[in-house]
């Protein structure tokens, strides 16, 4: 696992991008395990370290990956969720609890990335990180890069026109 603390005092929407490791497609009950960089990976939004309550998670097969091999993840309170932070727009959204970390800081949540069972030739998995100082080097394009942004700025910067019927 790698974890980071998200604090909405720095911006109401936290957005990150990274290259997606490949994984076998097993959600539909495939009889045999296929190949890939990892067996499984996921992101979870947790309240905080005091209670470790999980707000929600998204696993590899739930996360849209663009033609460039990258994915975008957005974390915010429900009230701050950008309208375009949807699967249809190619964005994965995870909630932040309205009471934050659940133990006194209403603006804080924990975000964690989990990698499971990396293939021998895949050198950019979380378990290959040598130290906190070498995450970007060790994970290369698979290292999540995040920033804070306002809801309206995200909606403007990431256009998604979905025809309503």
N, CA, C and O of each residue as an XYZ file, in Angstrom:
660
protein
N       0.828     -1.190      0.000
C       0.000      0.000      0.000
C       0.872      1.255      0.000
O       1.971      1.269      0.555
N       0.363      2.288     -0.626
C       0.881      3.630     -0.374
C      -0.329      4.482      0.012
O      -1.432      4.290     -0.502
N      -0.103      5.413      0.912
C      -1.190      6.238      1.428
C      -0.797      7.708      1.377
O       0.378      8.069      1.438
N      -1.826      8.538      1.263
C      -1.627      9.973      1.381
C      -2.818     10.559      2.115
O      -3.913      9.997      2.102
N      -2.592     11.669      2.740
C      -3.668     12.386      3.411
C      -4.164     13.462      2.465
O      -3.381     14.241      1.922
N      -5.478     13.496      2.274
C      -6.119     14.513      1.446
C      -6.794     15.497      2.392
O      -7.503     15.093      3.314
N      -6.571     16.797      2.161
C      -7.151     17.812      3.030
C      -7.850     18.854      2.172
O      -7.208     19.567      1.400
N      -9.175     18.939      2.311
C      -9.963     19.821      1.455
C      -9.742     21.300      1.734
O     -10.250     22.141      0.992
N      -9.001     21.641      2.778
C      -8.643     23.050      2.980
C      -7.707     23.521      1.867
O      -7.570     24.721      1.629
N      -7.071     22.576      1.194
C      -6.168     22.912      0.089
C      -6.897     22.988     -1.245
O      -6.331     23.451     -2.235
N      -8.128     22.544     -1.278
C      -8.963     22.529     -2.479
C     -10.073     21.521     -2.274
O      -9.848     20.473     -1.670
N     -11.249     21.812     -2.757
C     -12.394     20.940     -2.490
C     -12.364     19.641     -3.278
O     -13.031     18.672     -2.913
N     -11.596     19.618     -4.355
C     -11.497     18.421     -5.195
C     -10.021     18.029     -5.294
O      -9.170     18.855     -5.624
N      -9.729     16.756     -5.002
C      -8.379     16.228     -5.186
C      -8.437     15.311     -6.404
O      -9.262     14.399     -6.464
N      -7.573     15.552     -7.354
C      -7.563     14.764     -8.581
C      -6.167     14.203     -8.792
O      -5.171     14.902     -8.600
N      -6.100     12.937     -9.187
C      -4.798     12.344     -9.499
C      -4.884     11.553    -10.793
O      -5.947     11.094    -11.209
N      -3.720     11.415    -11.411
C      -3.593     10.619    -12.636
C      -2.367      9.728    -12.507
O      -1.387     10.067    -11.844
N      -2.456      8.588    -13.155
C      -1.318      7.666    -13.205
C      -1.573      6.668    -14.322
O      -2.699      6.516    -14.796
N      -0.521      6.000    -14.731
C      -0.666      4.913    -15.688
C      -1.237      3.704    -14.952
O      -0.864      3.431    -13.811
N      -2.126      2.996    -15.600
C      -2.778      1.841    -14.984
C      -1.996      0.560    -15.261
O      -1.705      0.255    -16.418
N      -1.653     -0.192    -14.220
C      -1.067     -1.516    -14.452
C      -2.124     -2.416    -15.110
O      -3.319     -2.258    -14.861
N      -1.692     -3.330    -15.924
C      -2.644     -4.277    -16.516
C      -2.922     -5.396    -15.518
O      -2.059     -5.775    -14.726
N      -4.147     -5.915    -15.576
C      -4.571     -7.003    -14.694
C      -5.459     -7.953    -15.477
O      -6.053     -7.555    -16.479
N      -5.562     -9.202    -15.039
C      -6.487    -10.127    -15.700
C      -7.928     -9.695    -15.444
O      -8.234     -9.107    -14.407
N      -8.790     -9.985    -16.378
C     -10.214     -9.662    -16.263
C     -10.924    -10.848    -15.627
O     -11.171    -11.858    -16.285
N     -11.249    -10.721    -14.347
C     -11.858    -11.845    -13.627
C     -13.244    -11.541    -13.083
O     -13.911    -12.441    -12.573
N     -13.691    -10.306    -13.180
C     -14.952     -9.929    -12.558
C     -16.158    -10.653    -13.159
O     -17.170    -10.836    -12.483
N     -16.056    -11.056    -14.399
C     -17.178    -11.744    -15.039
C     -17.079    -13.257    -14.921
O     -17.758    -13.989    -15.641
N     -16.236    -13.721    -14.013
C     -16.156    -15.148    -13.737
C     -15.306    -15.939    -14.713
O     -15.587    -17.111    -14.960
N     -14.265    -15.321    -15.277
C     -13.375    -16.061    -16.164
C     -12.862    -17.305    -15.451
O     -12.521    -17.252    -14.269
N     -12.809    -18.408    -16.158
C     -12.434    -19.693    -15.558
C     -10.955    -19.775    -15.204
O     -10.578    -20.462    -14.255
N     -10.114    -19.074    -15.965
C      -8.672    -19.100    -15.680
C      -8.168    -17.677    -15.485
O      -8.719    -16.724    -16.037
N      -7.120    -17.555    -14.698
C      -6.525    -16.264    -14.418
C      -5.627    -15.878    -15.583
O      -4.687    -16.603    -15.911
N      -5.906    -14.749    -16.207
C      -5.090    -14.272    -17.316
C      -3.823    -13.611    -16.818
O      -3.521    -13.638    -15.625
N      -3.092    -13.023    -17.731
C      -1.841    -12.364    -17.389
C      -2.041    -10.895    -17.085
O      -3.156    -10.378    -17.157
N      -0.950    -10.225    -16.744
C      -0.982     -8.795    -16.468
C       0.195     -8.386    -15.615
O       0.976     -9.219    -15.155
N       0.309     -7.071    -15.409
C       1.372     -6.545    -14.547
C       1.151     -6.943    -13.094
O       2.096     -7.266    -12.374
N      -0.121     -6.915    -12.669
C      -0.520     -7.250    -11.304
C      -1.726     -8.182    -11.371
O      -2.374     -8.292    -12.412
N      -2.023     -8.846    -10.270
C      -3.262     -9.634    -10.179
C      -4.448     -8.735     -9.874
O      -5.577     -9.041    -10.257
N      -4.189     -7.590     -9.164
C      -5.271     -6.740     -8.698
C      -4.678     -5.426     -8.217
O      -3.562     -5.402     -7.698
N      -5.418     -4.328     -8.386
C      -5.058     -3.067     -7.756
C      -6.335     -2.287     -7.462
O      -7.356     -2.466     -8.125
N      -6.257     -1.415     -6.454
C      -7.436     -0.652     -6.074
C      -7.040      0.643     -5.374
O      -5.917      0.811     -4.900
N      -8.020      1.557     -5.331
C      -7.931      2.786     -4.559
C      -9.048      2.779     -3.526
O     -10.172      2.383     -3.836
N      -8.756      3.209     -2.307
C      -9.779      3.351     -1.270
C      -9.658      4.721     -0.618
O      -8.565      5.241     -0.395
N     -10.819      5.280     -0.326
C     -10.917      6.501      0.461
C     -11.341      6.069      1.862
O     -12.420      5.506      2.045
N     -10.496      6.331      2.834
C     -10.775      5.969      4.228
C     -10.935      7.237      5.044
O     -10.367      8.277      4.709
N     -11.710      7.149      6.118
C     -11.891      8.338      6.950
C     -10.564      8.812      7.514
O     -10.115      9.906      7.170
N      -9.934      8.043      8.350
C      -8.677      8.471      8.950
C      -8.029      7.335      9.706
O      -8.528      6.210      9.710
N      -6.926      7.635     10.337
C      -6.158      6.601     11.036
C      -6.783      6.224     12.378
O      -6.509      5.142     12.898
N      -7.616      7.094     12.945
C      -8.218      6.803     14.249
C      -9.273      5.710     14.162
O      -9.340      4.838     15.027
N     -10.096      5.755     13.122
C     -11.162      4.748     13.031
C     -11.032      3.822     11.819
O     -11.697      2.787     11.777
N     -10.221      4.153     10.859
C      -9.941      3.364      9.645
C     -11.195      2.997      8.839
O     -11.151      2.078      8.022
N     -12.305      3.701      9.060
C     -13.539      3.434      8.309
C     -13.317      3.697      6.821
O     -12.728      4.707      6.436
N     -13.795      2.777      6.002
C     -13.675      2.912      4.555
C     -14.875      3.692      4.029
O     -16.020      3.318      4.282
N     -14.615      4.775      3.298
C     -15.689      5.530      2.657
C     -16.179      4.788      1.425
O     -17.382      4.603      1.241
N     -15.244      4.363      0.581
C     -15.560      3.589     -0.621
C     -14.252      3.225     -1.307
O     -13.207      3.820     -1.044
N     -14.330      2.233     -2.193
C     -13.165      1.783     -2.956
C     -13.551      1.579     -4.416
O     -14.727      1.433     -4.747
N     -12.554      1.571     -5.270
C     -12.727      1.217     -6.678
C     -11.555      0.312     -7.043
O     -10.402      0.642     -6.766
N     -11.853     -0.831     -7.665
C     -10.772     -1.743     -8.059
C     -10.514     -1.654     -9.553
O     -11.275     -1.044    -10.303
N      -9.431     -2.273     -9.959
C      -8.906     -2.167    -11.316
C      -9.960     -2.260    -12.428
O      -9.930     -1.460    -13.363
N     -10.872     -3.201    -12.347
C     -11.842     -3.369    -13.419
C     -12.961     -2.336    -13.380
O     -13.754     -2.257    -14.319
N     -13.041     -1.542    -12.311
C     -14.044     -0.485    -12.199
C     -13.498      0.870    -12.652
O     -14.263      1.820    -12.817
N     -12.200      0.963    -12.850
C     -11.546      2.244    -13.128
C     -11.339      2.398    -14.632
O     -10.596      1.623    -15.234
N     -11.985      3.389    -15.246
C     -11.799      3.602    -16.686
C     -10.356      3.993    -17.001
O      -9.753      4.819    -16.316
N      -9.832      3.387    -18.037
C      -8.467      3.671    -18.489
C      -8.560      4.220    -19.909
O      -9.203      3.629    -20.776
N      -7.913      5.351    -20.131
C      -7.948      5.982    -21.450
C      -7.071      5.259    -22.452
O      -6.311      4.361    -22.090
N      -7.180      5.651    -23.711
C      -6.367      5.017    -24.763
C      -4.866      5.194    -24.551
O      -4.061      4.446    -25.105
N      -4.491      6.204    -23.732
C      -3.077      6.424    -23.423
C      -2.589      5.543    -22.275
O      -1.412      5.588    -21.915
N      -3.508      4.724    -21.686
C      -3.137      3.837    -20.587
C      -3.213      4.483    -19.215
O      -2.850      3.852    -18.222
N      -3.679      5.737    -19.133
C      -3.758      6.461    -17.874
C      -5.199      6.525    -17.371
O      -6.148      6.434    -18.149
N      -5.341      6.682    -16.059
C      -6.646      6.841    -15.434
C      -6.639      8.115    -14.602
O      -5.583      8.631    -14.234
N      -7.850      8.615    -14.308
C      -8.033      9.795    -13.466
C      -8.947      9.419    -12.320
O      -9.996      8.807    -12.523
N      -8.544      9.791    -11.106
C      -9.317      9.545     -9.892
C      -9.587     10.884     -9.220
O      -8.690     11.717     -9.093
N     -10.835     11.085     -8.790
C     -11.241     12.301     -8.106
C     -11.767     11.935     -6.722
O     -12.510     10.964     -6.575
N     -11.380     12.715     -5.702
C     -11.870     12.531     -4.340
C     -12.450     13.866     -3.881
O     -11.810     14.911     -3.996
N     -13.680     13.809     -3.357
C     -14.331     15.009     -2.834
C     -15.521     14.597     -1.980
O     -15.923     13.434     -1.967
N     -16.065     15.552     -1.281
C     -17.350     15.319     -0.639
C     -18.412     15.208     -1.738
O     -18.213     15.694     -2.851
N     -19.518     14.578     -1.424
C     -20.596     14.441     -2.403
C     -21.033     15.811     -2.902
O     -21.258     15.985     -4.100
N     -21.157     16.778     -2.013
C     -21.614     18.117     -2.391
C     -20.649     18.817     -3.343
O     -21.059     19.715     -4.079
N     -19.368     18.422     -3.342
C     -18.350     19.060     -4.182
C     -18.014     18.239     -5.420
O     -17.153     18.632     -6.206
N     -18.679     17.110     -5.603
C     -18.365     16.234     -6.731
C     -18.611     16.957     -8.050
O     -19.706     17.465     -8.291
N     -17.582     17.000     -8.911
C     -17.791     17.592    -10.232
C     -18.815     16.767    -11.025
O     -18.845     15.540    -10.931
N     -19.642     17.455    -11.800
C     -20.673     16.764    -12.598
C     -20.058     15.749    -13.566
O     -20.688     14.746    -13.903
N     -18.844     16.011    -14.005
C     -18.194     15.130    -14.977
C     -17.304     14.070    -14.321
O     -16.594     13.355    -15.028
N     -17.323     13.954    -13.024
C     -16.558     12.902    -12.329
C     -17.412     11.642    -12.300
O     -17.914     11.228    -11.255
N     -17.560     11.046    -13.477
C     -18.401      9.861    -13.666
C     -17.681      8.838    -14.535
O     -16.757      9.170    -15.277
N     -18.117      7.603    -14.429
C     -17.576      6.532    -15.268
C     -17.778      6.861    -16.745
O     -16.891      6.615    -17.562
N     -18.940      7.417    -17.092
C     -19.235      7.746    -18.492
C     -18.263      8.766    -19.062
O     -18.019      8.796    -20.269
N     -17.709      9.600    -18.190
C     -16.722     10.592    -18.624
C     -15.292     10.086    -18.458
O     -14.340     10.835    -18.676
N     -15.136      8.822    -18.073
C     -13.810      8.241    -17.927
C     -13.115      8.608    -16.632
O     -11.889      8.542    -16.546
N     -13.886      8.995    -15.618
C     -13.329      9.438    -14.339
C     -13.854      8.534    -13.225
O     -15.042      8.213    -13.189
N     -12.980      8.132    -12.333
C     -13.391      7.399    -11.137
C     -13.498      8.410    -10.000
O     -12.600      9.227     -9.797
N     -14.601      8.345     -9.264
C     -14.815      9.250     -8.141
C     -14.950      8.450     -6.857
O     -15.644      7.434     -6.819
N     -14.280      8.917     -5.800
C     -14.422      8.341     -4.461
C     -14.833      9.442     -3.498
O     -14.357     10.572     -3.607
N     -15.718      9.122     -2.551
C     -16.202     10.140     -1.621
C     -15.275     10.370     -0.441
O     -14.509      9.498     -0.031
N     -15.376     11.561      0.077
C     -14.790     11.933      1.356
C     -15.967     12.091      2.310
O     -16.971     12.707      1.951
N     -15.863     11.552      3.501
C     -16.965     11.647      4.467
C     -17.220     13.104      4.847
O     -16.290     13.906      4.942
N     -18.487     13.430      5.061
C     -18.842     14.799      5.453
C     -18.211     15.199      6.775
O     -17.973     16.384      7.009
N     -17.934     14.227      7.651
C     -17.264     14.549      8.913
C     -15.760     14.285      8.847
O     -15.108     14.129      9.879
N     -15.218     14.237      7.642
C     -13.775     14.114      7.448
C     -13.207     12.839      8.035
O     -13.659     11.741      7.708
N     -12.216     12.984      8.902
C     -11.530     11.807      9.438
C     -12.311     11.100     10.541
O     -11.864     10.072     11.051
N     -13.474     11.637     10.916
C     -14.307     10.997     11.924
C     -13.828     11.173     13.353
O     -14.430     10.643     14.287
N     -12.743     11.919     13.524
C     -12.235     12.103     14.889
C     -11.791     13.536     15.146
O     -10.883     13.777     15.942
N     -12.429     14.483     14.474
C     -12.145     15.865     14.796
C     -11.708     16.768     13.663
O     -11.824     17.987     13.783
N     -11.207     16.213     12.558
C     -10.797     17.055     11.440
C     -11.777     16.847     10.292
O     -11.674     15.852      9.574
N     -12.720     17.758     10.102
C     -13.743     17.576      9.079
C     -13.233     17.704      7.643
O     -13.969     17.414      6.699
N     -11.994     18.132      7.469
C     -11.455     18.365      6.125
C     -10.464     17.307      5.654
O      -9.884     17.444      4.577
N     -10.260     16.248      6.447
C      -9.213     15.277      6.149
C      -9.780     13.904      5.833
O     -10.774     13.471      6.417
N      -9.120     13.225      4.891
C      -9.397     11.823      4.609
C      -8.096     11.166      4.161
O      -7.135     11.855      3.817
N      -8.064      9.851      4.166
C      -6.882      9.093      3.744
C      -7.203      8.393      2.431
O      -8.269      7.796      2.280
N      -6.291      8.469      1.499
C      -6.439      7.811      0.205
C      -5.324      6.791      0.081
O      -4.158      7.111      0.311
N      -5.677      5.554     -0.284
C      -4.637      4.536     -0.376
C      -4.743      3.712     -1.653
O      -5.833      3.399     -2.132
N      -3.570      3.372     -2.189
C      -3.426      2.554     -3.390
C      -2.886      1.194     -2.965
O      -1.924      1.099     -2.202
N      -3.518      0.155     -3.469
C      -3.101     -1.217     -3.145
C      -2.729     -1.948     -4.433
O      -3.500     -1.952     -5.392
N      -1.571     -2.553     -4.451
C      -1.123     -3.431     -5.547
C      -0.985     -4.838     -4.990
O      -0.428     -5.024     -3.907
N      -1.483     -5.826     -5.715
C      -1.386     -7.219     -5.278
C      -0.686     -8.073     -6.328
O      -1.023     -8.029     -7.511
N       0.285     -8.844     -5.879
C       0.937     -9.889     -6.670
C       1.423     -9.415     -8.026
O       0.868     -9.781     -9.062
N       2.459     -8.602     -8.009
C       3.060     -8.140     -9.252
C       3.777     -9.255     -9.988
O       4.406    -10.120     -9.380
N       3.671     -9.221    -11.300
C       4.393    -10.186    -12.127
C       5.890     -9.871    -12.052
O       6.272     -8.719    -11.850
N       6.716    -10.869    -12.209
C       8.157    -10.723    -12.054
C       8.776     -9.639    -12.903
O       9.696     -8.955    -12.454
N       8.291     -9.465    -14.125
C       8.878     -8.467    -15.015
C       8.331     -7.052    -14.787
O       8.864     -6.089    -15.340
N       7.281     -6.919    -13.984
C       6.709     -5.598    -13.703
C       7.444     -4.988    -12.516
O       7.269     -5.419    -11.376
N       8.249     -4.005    -12.788
C       9.130     -3.417    -11.766
C       8.563     -2.158    -11.120
O       9.211     -1.584    -10.245
N       7.370     -1.708    -11.524
C       6.835     -0.435    -11.037
C       5.721     -0.580    -10.010
O       4.976      0.371     -9.772
N       5.596     -1.747     -9.403
C       4.549     -1.981     -8.408
C       4.901     -1.312     -7.078
O       6.063     -1.011     -6.804
N       3.881     -1.089     -6.267
C       4.062     -0.479     -4.953
C       5.093     -1.244     -4.134
O       5.925     -0.635     -3.461
N       5.048     -2.568     -4.186
C       5.987     -3.339     -3.362
C       7.430     -3.259     -3.861
O       8.330     -3.805     -3.223
N       7.664     -2.587     -4.990
C       9.018     -2.381     -5.490
C       9.624     -1.044     -5.084
O      10.753     -0.732     -5.461
N       8.874     -0.249     -4.312
C       9.376      1.056     -3.874
C      10.472      0.842     -2.833
O      10.265      0.151     -1.836
N      11.631      1.437     -3.072
C      12.759      1.268     -2.157
C      12.673      2.166     -0.940
O      13.100      1.772      0.145
N      12.122      3.381     -1.098
C      11.983      4.310      0.026
C      10.997      5.400     -0.392
O      10.721      5.552     -1.581
N      10.464      6.158      0.564
C       9.557      7.254      0.199
C      10.198      8.243     -0.773
O       9.511      8.834     -1.605
N      11.498      8.418     -0.667
C      12.197      9.367     -1.530
C      12.311      8.890     -2.978
O      12.579      9.690     -3.873
N      12.109      7.582     -3.214
C      12.295      7.052     -4.570
C      10.990      6.618     -5.248
O      11.027      5.934     -6.270
N       9.830      7.012     -4.684
C       8.549      6.585     -5.257
C       8.444      6.953     -6.735
O       8.120      6.097     -7.558
N       8.709      8.202     -7.084
C       8.570      8.629     -8.478
C       9.518      7.869     -9.400
O       9.138      7.504    -10.513
N      10.718      7.633     -8.959
C      11.686      6.887     -9.757
C      11.273      5.417     -9.869
O      11.305      4.846    -10.960
N      10.888      4.806     -8.755
C      10.570      3.378     -8.741
C       9.274      3.047     -9.474
O       9.181      2.015    -10.139
N       8.284      3.913     -9.356
C       6.993      3.627     -9.990
C       6.879      4.225    -11.391
O       6.012      3.819    -12.165
N       7.734      5.173    -11.721
C       7.736      5.833    -13.036
C       6.329      6.355    -13.357
O       5.723      7.013    -12.512
N       5.804      6.086    -14.530
C       4.494      6.612    -14.939
C       3.351      6.067    -14.092
O       2.258      6.634    -14.105
N       3.574      4.985    -13.361
C       2.538      4.380    -12.513
C       2.401      5.102    -11.165
O       1.480      4.816    -10.400
N       3.308      6.028    -10.877
C       3.244      6.810     -9.634
C       2.124      7.832     -9.752
O       2.116      8.630    -10.689
N       1.175      7.821     -8.815
C       0.087      8.787     -8.891
C       0.590     10.212     -8.666
O       1.383     10.475     -7.762
N       0.110     11.119     -9.506
C       0.448     12.536     -9.401
C      -0.850     13.285     -9.130
O      -1.767     13.247     -9.951
N      -0.940     13.965     -7.988
C      -2.189     14.607     -7.618
C      -2.074     16.095     -7.406
O      -0.988     16.646     -7.223
N      -3.255     16.739     -7.437
C      -3.325     18.157     -7.142
C      -4.739     18.510     -6.707
O      -5.688     17.765     -6.953
N      -4.856     19.644     -6.066
C      -6.141     20.147     -5.618
C      -6.675     21.139     -6.641
O      -5.921     21.863     -7.292
N      -8.005     21.149     -6.764
C      -8.639     22.018     -7.745
C     -10.062     22.299     -7.263
O     -10.589     21.566     -6.426
N     -10.671     23.332     -7.774
C     -12.063     23.600     -7.420
C     -12.982     22.743     -8.305
O     -12.575     22.246     -9.355
N     -14.194     22.592     -7.861
C     -15.174     21.816     -8.633
C     -15.366     22.419    -10.012
O     -15.320     21.700    -11.011
N     -15.577     23.713    -10.086
C     -15.827     24.351    -11.385
C     -14.603     24.286    -12.292
O     -14.741     24.121    -13.504
N     -13.416     24.412    -11.723
C     -12.200     24.316    -12.543
C     -12.047     22.920    -13.123
O     -11.630     22.775    -14.272
N     -12.381     21.872    -12.340
C     -12.301     20.509    -12.873
C     -13.316     20.319    -13.989
O     -13.004     19.736    -15.026
N     -14.524     20.809    -13.777
C     -15.566     20.669    -14.809
C     -15.170     21.372    -16.101
O     -15.515     20.907    -17.187
N     -14.456     22.478    -15.998
C     -14.002     23.216    -17.172
C     -12.801     22.541    -17.831
O     -12.728     22.451    -19.057
N     -11.865     22.069    -17.017
C     -10.620     21.499    -17.538
C     -10.802     20.118    -18.150
O     -10.025     19.717    -19.016
N     -11.819     19.390    -17.709
C     -12.035     18.018    -18.180
C     -13.430     17.947    -18.808
O     -14.367     17.425    -18.203
N     -13.554     18.472    -20.017
C     -14.892     18.486    -20.623
C     -15.383     17.080    -20.945
O     -14.622     16.204    -21.356
N     -16.677     16.901    -20.742
C     -17.303     15.622    -21.075
C     -18.738     15.939    -21.475
O     -19.552     16.340    -20.643
N     -19.026     15.764    -22.704
C     -20.363     16.059    -23.209
C     -21.122     14.754    -23.388
O     -20.877     13.991    -24.322
N     -22.034     14.522    -22.483
C     -22.863     13.314    -22.559
C     -24.277     13.748    -22.932
O     -24.899     14.567    -22.255
N     -24.749     13.191    -23.997
C     -26.091     13.535    -24.445
C     -27.109     12.912    -23.501
O     -27.084     11.704    -23.266
N     -28.006     13.736    -22.960
C     -29.060     13.242    -22.065
C     -30.260     12.822    -22.912
O     -30.685     13.556    -23.804
N     -30.793     11.657    -22.631
C     -31.968     11.158    -23.366
C     -33.074     10.878    -22.406
O     -34.153     10.449    -22.816
